Amino acid sequence: MELSHSLTLNEEALLQIPEAQQPMFIFEWLRFLDKVLVAAQKSDIKGCQKKLVQQLTDLIEKSQGPPTRKLIASCLSTLFSVGDTFLLFDTVNKCNDILKNKDDSPSLVNTKLAAMCCVGSMYEKLGRMMGRSYEETVHILFQIIEEC
């Protein structure tokens, strides 16, 4: 598991691990990242932030359980609070697009829950930095509630 201890996900090591153990590898990496990002400096993150945001948003779209969803959300919100916010609105838009998807199949429920968890964590941690994007997100969430 020591291969999971870097700022970015070691995708080569992940591919070498048996498929059954990959979720645990990702979980361990997210736990490490969650602890490291809190103490990181902006200069430490600058070089890898784009790749890190991409990796975290890709994980949103995979079926993740509640503990992993929470870690993804925490890592994203901490990353934007410590690092640059240049990909913040793209990330929120991606989460909103996932939430807008009308497909309610069981395979997509975890993806929607992960997206919801991420936007909630970002709004909670970043507040005003989120700008006026909350209006669209709240509208989407109200539509989801009305459909239930």
C-alpha positions in Angstrom: 0.0 0.0 0.0 3.0 2.3 0.2 2.6 2.8 -3.5 -0.6 4.7 -2.8 1.2 7.4 -0.8 1.7 10.2 -3.3 -0.3 13.3 -4.2 -1.5 11.8 -7.4 -2.9 8.4 -7.9 -0.3 6.0 -9.1 -2.3 4.6 -12.0 0.5 2.2 -13.1 0.5 0.6 -9.7 -3.3 0.5 -9.6 -3.4 -1.5 -12.9 -0.9 -4.0 -11.5 -3.1 -4.8 -8.5 -5.8 -7.4 -8.9 -9.2 -5.9 -9.6 -10.7 -7.0 -6.3 -8.0 -5.0 -4.4 -8.2 -1.8 -6.5 -11.0 -0.2 -4.4 -8.9 -0.6 -1.3 -5.8 0.8 -3.0 -7.9 3.9 -4.0 -9.3 4.2 -0.5 -5.9 4.1 1.0 -4.6 6.8 -1.4 -7.6 9.0 -0.6 -7.1 8.6 3.1 -3.4 9.6 2.6 -4.4 12.5 0.3 -7.0 13.8 2.8 -4.4 14.0 5.5 -1.6 15.5 3.3 -3.7 18.2 1.6 -4.7 19.8 4.9 -1.0 20.6 5.6 0.1 21.2 2.0 1.3 24.5 0.6 -0.1 26.0 -2.6 3.4 25.6 -4.1 3.3 21.8 -3.4 0.1 21.4 -5.2 0.6 23.7 -8.1 2.4 21.3 -10.4 0.0 18.4 -10.0 -3.4 20.0 -9.3 -4.8 19.6 -12.8 -4.1 15.9 -12.8 -5.3 15.5 -9.3 -8.6 17.2 -10.0 -9.0 15.0 -13.1 -8.3 11.8 -11.1 -10.7 12.8 -8.3 -13.5 13.7 -10.7 -13.0 10.5 -12.6 -13.5 8.6 -9.3 -16.8 10.4 -8.9 -18.1 8.5 -11.9 -17.1 5.1 -10.7 -19.4 3.3 -8.2 -18.0 4.2 -4.8 -19.3 3.4 -1.4 -20.1 6.0 1.3 -16.6 6.2 2.9 -14.9 6.6 -0.4 -17.5 9.2 -1.6 -16.9 11.2 1.6 -13.1 11.1 1.1 -13.4 12.2 -2.6 -15.6 15.1 -1.5 -13.2 16.1 1.3 -10.2 15.9 -0.9 -11.7 18.0 -3.7 -12.9 20.7 -1.3 -9.6 20.8 0.5 -7.7 20.9 -2.8 -9.6 24.0 -3.9 -9.2 25.7 -0.6 -5.5 25.1 -0.4 -4.6 25.2 -4.1 -5.8 27.2 -7.0 -9.5 27.5 -7.8 -9.1 27.6 -11.6 -10.8 24.2 -12.1 -13.5 24.7 -9.4 -16.3 25.7 -11.7 -15.5 23.0 -14.2 -15.7 20.5 -11.3 -19.0 21.9 -10.0 -20.4 21.8 -13.6 -19.3 18.2 -14.0 -21.1 17.3 -10.7 -24.2 19.2 -11.8 -24.2 17.4 -15.2 -24.1 14.0 -13.3 -27.0 15.2 -11.1 -29.0 16.3 -14.2 -28.8 12.8 -15.7 -32.3 11.4 -15.8 -31.2 7.8 -15.6 -32.1 6.3 -12.2 -30.5 2.9 -12.8 -29.0 1.3 -9.7 -25.5 1.6 -11.3 -25.8 5.4 -11.5 -27.2 6.0 -8.0 -23.7 5.8 -6.3 -22.4 8.2 -9.0 -25.1 10.7 -8.3 -24.6 10.4 -4.5 -20.9 11.0 -5.0 -21.5 14.1 -7.1 -24.0 15.4 -4.5 -21.5 14.7 -1.7 -18.8 16.6 -3.6 -20.9 19.7 -4.3 -22.1 19.7 -0.7 -18.6 19.5 0.7 -17.3 22.2 -1.7 -20.2 24.6 -0.8 -19.6 24.0 2.9 -15.9 24.5 2.8 -15.5 27.1 0.1 -18.6 29.3 0.7 -18.4 32.5 -1.3 -15.6 31.2 -3.5 -18.3 29.1 -5.2 -19.8 32.2 -6.6 -23.4 32.0 -7.9 -23.2 28.3 -9.0 -25.3 27.4 -6.0 -28.5 28.6 -7.8 -28.1 26.0 -10.6 -27.2 23.2 -8.1 -30.1 24.0 -5.8 -32.5 24.0 -8.8 -31.2 20.6 -9.9 -31.5 19.2 -6.4 -35.1 20.5 -6.2 -35.9 18.8 -9.5 -34.5 15.5 -8.1 -36.6 15.8 -5.0 -39.8 16.5 -7.1 -39.2 13.4 -9.1 -39.0 11.2 -6.1 
